[in-house]
């Protein structure tokens, strides 16, 4: 059947456009890729981002550069990425802070879930519920009983309002119906002297930051925040063993701006999964206390939506707000 000239030209133009996009995707990346990290250099998030940047550089034969852009609790990096050209050359190394921010901040200049494209999960690890040895509790149930017998007398330290340690504690309060006074610090390192001295009574902190003090006997670990016991700490119970349904995964993943071409997202997702299956990467993650978290873009998107909704409920319960 012979097509009218106008219809033929329209179809030809469409086919050329598709072919052009496909060629660009096959050539990806055509220049260095910037992997933005919303937290300062030297921390755990930055370390894992640099491990992934190095591995992706090797996979694609093009440089992936981990770049720190701090401010607004990590939201400055998110904003920069989400308004960047959606071509896969500017990516976000994200984590629990992204879904927590989506729950807490009411005036962000972007909608994280709507304006981002999930690419792949990277790593997960627990927070650890730790108390000073002077506190007369040895289990999660002991702690709950002690808190109920002393309402409002216990203080819960955190690394800052809205951070994962803070929200882990607020979820614990929400699910156990206990009272604790929140005492925010400027980072977890500032908490430890007061916690070891018994001036504050509990901290839910990243595993890597607290496990050394637990092993030296300076702090007592009551539980991990993941749904099940952590493989490297089999003797420490999951909080969920006492508080059914309690779960906090601290996690990392990679996202791109909305409208990033699907072939580019697929290429990145494949490369991330290959990295996470590499025994050398598994060992490097284990050194930071984490495990690989391979997720397809669809799986990661569903996880992010569920995580955001969970934190919205906790934020509403705790009356937390940030601008």
VENZINOR-V819992 format. One record per backbone hydrogen bond with DSSP energy under -1.0 kcal/mol. NH is the residue of the N-H (numbers start at 0). CO is the residue of the C=O. If there is no record, write none. Layout:
NH,CO  NH,CO
This chain:
7,3  8,4  9,5  10,6  11,7  12,8  13,9  14,10  15,11  16,12  17,13  18,14  19,15  20,16  21,17  22,18  23,19  24,20  25,21  26,22  32,62  33,88  34,64  35,90  36,66  42,39  46,42  47,43  48,44  49,45  50,46  51,47  52,48  53,49  54,50  55,51  56,52  57,53  58,54  59,55  60,56  64,32  66,34  68,36  74,71  75,70  77,73  78,74  79,75  80,76  81,77  82,78  83,80  86,84  90,33  91,254  92,35  93,252  95,250  97,94  99,95  100,96  101,97  102,98  103,99  104,100  114,110  116,255  118,253  119,253  121,251  122,251  123,290  124,249  127,204  128,222  129,202  130,219  134,131  136,134  142,138  143,139  144,140  145,141  146,142  147,143  148,144  149,145  152,149  155,180  156,201  157,182  162,159  166,162  167,163  168,164  169,165  170,166  171,167  172,168  173,169  174,170  175,171  176,172  180,153  182,155  184,157  186,158  186,184  190,187  191,187  194,190  195,191  196,192  197,194  198,193  200,154  201,154  202,129  204,127  206,125  209,205  210,206  213,209  214,210  215,211  216,213  217,212  218,212  219,130  221,128  223,236  224,126  232,229  235,232  238,223  240,237  241,238  242,238  245,242  247,224  249,124  251,122  252,93  253,119  254,91  255,116  257,114  259,256  264,260  265,261  266,262  267,263  268,264  269,265  270,266  271,267  272,268  273,269  274,270  275,271  276,272  277,274  281,277  282,278  283,279  284,280  285,281  286,282  287,284  288,285  289,284  290,123  292,121  299,295  300,296  301,297  302,298  303,299  304,300  305,301  306,302  307,303  308,304  309,305  310,306  311,307  312,308  313,309  314,310  315,311  316,312  317,313  318,314  319,314
